[in-house]
Amino acid sequence: RKWNLSALLAECRELPISERRRITFEYVMLRGVNDSRGDAKALSRLLEGLKCKVNLIPWNPFPGVAFERPDDGRVEEFRRILLAAGLVATTRTAKGVDILAACGQLADARRLKSRDALKLLNPI
């Protein structure tokens, strides 16, 4: 990790946040990696007392990457655990997953095409 999570959260707790604002945390959910009930409870404990919102982002799979998207039911269960702990939690709705055009998929596809083009220009 590049940043110490405990130190980062300590700094977040010190921010002068107005009554109507919250810190937003983006949580990318990977099947079998960080989508369990235990993970949701651990995240709830980590963010306890912090004025924040958690935006759950189910992973958008693409070829060549082993991570998988969690089931919708698992994502909803995770969200409900956060809500029960008093956190604000939303789930990002993915569009275009079926045609590899969802968040993260297009940028990676462009990067892969660029790498392929570079290989043609600079064969090993």
C-alpha positions in Angstrom: 0.0 0.0 0.0 1.2 3.4 -0.8 -0.7 5.2 2.0 -1.2 4.1 5.6 -5.0 3.6 6.0 -5.1 4.3 9.7 -3.3 7.6 9.2 -5.6 8.5 6.3 -8.8 7.8 8.3 -7.4 9.7 11.3 -6.9 12.7 9.0 -10.5 12.3 7.6 -11.8 12.4 11.2 -10.1 15.8 11.7 -11.6 17.4 8.6 -13.9 20.3 9.2 -16.9 18.9 7.3 -20.1 21.0 7.2 -23.4 19.5 8.5 -24.6 18.8 4.9 -21.5 17.2 3.5 -19.9 13.7 3.8 -16.6 12.1 2.7 -17.2 9.6 -0.1 -15.4 6.3 -0.1 -15.4 4.2 -3.3 -15.3 0.5 -2.5 -14.7 -1.8 -5.5 -16.2 -5.2 -4.8 -14.4 -8.3 -6.0 -16.1 -11.7 -5.8 -14.4 -13.9 -3.1 -11.9 -11.2 -2.3 -13.7 -8.4 -0.4 -17.4 -9.0 -0.7 -18.2 -11.2 2.4 -20.4 -10.4 5.4 -17.2 -10.2 7.4 -15.7 -7.7 5.0 -18.8 -5.5 5.3 -18.6 -5.7 9.1 -14.9 -4.8 9.1 -15.6 -1.9 6.8 -18.4 -0.7 9.1 -16.0 -0.8 12.1 -13.3 1.0 10.2 -15.6 3.8 9.2 -17.5 4.0 12.5 -18.2 7.5 13.7 -16.9 9.0 10.4 -19.3 11.3 8.5 -19.2 9.5 5.2 -20.9 7.7 2.4 -19.7 4.4 0.9 -20.3 4.0 -2.8 -20.2 0.2 -3.6 -18.8 -0.5 -7.0 -19.2 -4.1 -8.2 -16.2 -5.0 -10.3 -16.7 -4.9 -14.1 -14.9 -8.0 -15.5 -12.9 -7.9 -18.8 -10.8 -10.5 -20.6 -7.4 -11.3 -19.2 -8.2 -10.4 -15.6 -9.0 -13.1 -13.0 -11.3 -11.0 -10.8 -15.0 -11.5 -11.0 -18.1 -9.4 -10.3 -20.0 -10.4 -7.1 -23.6 -11.4 -7.5 -26.2 -8.6 -7.1 -27.6 -10.3 -4.0 -24.2 -10.3 -2.4 -23.7 -6.6 -3.1 -27.2 -5.8 -1.7 -26.5 -7.9 1.5 -23.2 -6.0 1.9 -25.0 -2.7 1.5 -27.6 -3.6 4.1 -24.9 -4.5 6.6 -23.4 -1.0 6.1 -26.8 0.6 6.5 -27.6 -1.4 9.6 -24.3 0.0 11.1 -25.5 3.5 10.5 -23.5 4.2 7.3 -24.8 5.8 4.2 -24.2 3.3 1.4 -25.2 3.3 -2.3 -24.5 0.9 -5.1 -23.1 2.1 -8.5 -25.3 0.8 -11.3 -23.2 -0.6 -14.1 -24.3 -0.1 -17.7 -22.6 -1.7 -20.7 -21.0 -4.6 -18.9 -22.3 -7.1 -21.5 -20.4 -5.3 -24.3 -17.3 -4.4 -22.2 -18.3 -0.7 -22.1 -18.8 -0.3 -18.4 -16.7 1.8 -16.0 -13.0 0.8 -16.3 -13.6 -1.6 -19.3 -13.2 1.0 -22.0 -10.1 2.6 -20.7 -8.5 -0.8 -20.3 -9.5 -1.8 -23.8 -7.8 1.3 -25.2 -4.7 0.6 -23.1 -4.5 -3.0 -24.3 -4.9 -1.9 -27.9 -2.1 0.6 -27.4 0.2 -2.1 -26.0 -0.6 -4.3 -29.0 0.2 -1.4 -31.3 3.5 -0.9 -29.5 4.4 -4.5 -29.9 3.9 -4.2 -33.6 6.2 -1.2 -33.7 8.8 -2.7 -31.4 8.9 -6.4 -31.8 10.8 -8.3 -29.2 
